Amino acid sequence: AQSVAQPEDQVNVAEGNPLTVKCTYSVSGNPYLFWYVQYPNRGLQFLLKYITGDNLVKGSYGFEAEFNKSQTSFHLKKPSALVSDSALYFCAVRDAPTGNQFYFGTGTSLTVIP
Amino acid sequence: EPEVTQTPSHQVTQMGQEVILRCVPISNHLYFYWYRQILGQKVEFLVSFYNNEISEKSEIFDDQFSVERPDGSNFTLKIRSTKLEDSAMYFCASSGDRKNTEAFFGQGTRLTVV
C-alpha cells in the first residue's frame, strides 16, 4: 500500500536559518514525489516534484528536496528561512506508473520565528 | 496561469440536505480528484475520475457521494443527506495526462453542516 509519513507535526526555525521538513514514503513501485504548501484558508500549492534523474530537485520560493531511495525519504529544505515561509507543508506520493491518486502525509506546520 | 476554480467558497447546509460542490478543472487535464480536509487534519482522498468514470475511490466515498462531469468542463461532487461529520474543506484537483505531472488544486469549498 502507498503511504507517506511526516514525522513532525510542528517545526520551528529562526529566520535566516536553514529549514528541513521531513517526509518518508512507502510505495510498491517507483515513486513520484511531491511537496505542496498550504497557507491559511487557501488551497494546496505545488512546490516541487521528483520524478527521475537528479536526486536534488529545486522548486518554487527557493525550496529544494532531496530524494533518497535507500532511506525512502524526500525531505524538503531551504537554506535560509523567511517568516513568509510559515505555512502547512504536505508531502505526497503517486505510485508510478499505475496509480492515479496522490497520497498525502499528515502535514507539518512550519513556523519561522523573526 | 491556468487554475482550478471551485464554487461556492463556503456552503452552509442543514443536516440531511443535499449539496453540490462545483469545480472547473484546468481545461486540458484528464484526471480529476476530490479531496477533503477536516479542520486541522490531513488531506484525505475521496475519489479520482478519468475517462468519464471513477478510477479510484476511498472508503469515505460511500453511497452518500457521487461525482459527475456533466458538460466537459465542470466536475461536481454531490453529497446526499449531509451529516455533521461531513463538515470539512473540500478540494478539487486536476492533473495532466501523464503520471509524472503534479495535481493542481482549487481554493476549496468550506462545507459547514449544521
Interface residues (C-beta under 8 A of the other chain):
Chain A: Y32 F34 Y36 R42 G43 L44 Q45 F46 K49 I51 T52 F90 R94 A96 P97 G99 N100 Q101 F102 Y103 F104 G105 T106 G107
Chain B: V4 Y31 Y33 Y35 Q41 K42 V43 E44 F45 S48 Y50 S55 E56 F91 A93 K99 N100 E102 A103 F104 F105 G106 Q107 G108
